[in-house]
Amino acid sequence: MVIYNSWGQKQFETTRPAEGWDGQDAPAGVYSWVISYSDIVGKVVKMRGSVTLVK
């Protein structure tokens, strides 16, 4: 999982499914996320979305 700010700068990255992003040190705003994984047949799948961080 990778989290980007509105300027496309990487804010957070992890390869561990149990690790999450709490946005504690980030300013309020809209952030984009990308999750990449391999399915059962080995095909790489990318999911994308956004989250609004409110403080």
Secondary structure, DSSP 8 states (H G I E B T S, - for coil): -EEE-TTS-EEEE-S-TT-----TTS-SEEEEEEEEEE-TTS-EEEEEEEEEE--
